[in-house]
């Protein structure tokens, strides 16, 4: 073969390869999934102690009751962005200082990789404004929170979800209240669906309390919706009867967030429907808490 023929043959081969590559790029890729569904799981033993030493093989995931492969696993502490929303309505007047000191226990346990805002809900909704890892700044912002009369619980959770829009990684709303929602513009159904679809974990702390309403002593009970939204999103729910338990409970939330497992899977079908999730641990005496559903959409980032 002449030198010229060799050059021509090589050029034809390269051109053919380029055409084939272009044709392959132009062909549709019929992949079943383009994303991984992340699940943050908390595991406790029969005494309620956190279990830190499990491995990938200890977990199984059911998507709409069908087993799926655990394709993502980590037991390293994962950074998070959190919004702490506190009920500062009239029923909490006598306990506001104690509540602030309790919330400090959560903020003091933030790591440099974490970010947080603090906020309050009553007849108004208030947020400190920007996410920061400066614990002194966050604790100072607690003292700037206003108090008022009604309890806009749903609006407060919704404000936390709004603040977390567009933020990467694990996102958490930690909400505290001693009563029922009394005047929100947002329904509980709406915030529950948002938290689920936007993949935000909601931790909630409820307190039974007593206060004088100007005529008589009134005893409050925290909204039952708190447990519902925490169970659905994989957060924890803590119902207290003593204000002295506030600080240990805020500390417990921080401890749990530092001790969760990150597991995940690639959905078989992205059908834009709500899928039920079940996470199991195959060791006896263990209880796992994780979110119970997800929106099977290509991208749920909000």
Buried (B, 14 or more C-beta within 10 A) or exposed (E): EEEEEEEEEEEEEEEEEEEEEEEEEEEEEEEEBEBEBBBBBBBBEEEEEBBEEBEEEBBBBBBBEEEBEBBBBEBEBBBBBBBBBBBBBBBBEEBBEBBBBBBBBBBBBBEEEBBBBBBBBBBBBBBBEEBBBBBEBBBEBBEEBEBBEBBBBBBBBBBBBEBBEEBEEBBBBBBBBBBBBBBBEBEBEBBBBBBBBBBBBBBBBBBBBEBEEEEEEBEBBBBEBBBBBBBBBBBBBBBBEEBEBBBEBBBBBBEBBBBBBBBBBBBBEBEEEBBEBBBBBEEEEBEBBBBBBBBBBEEBEB
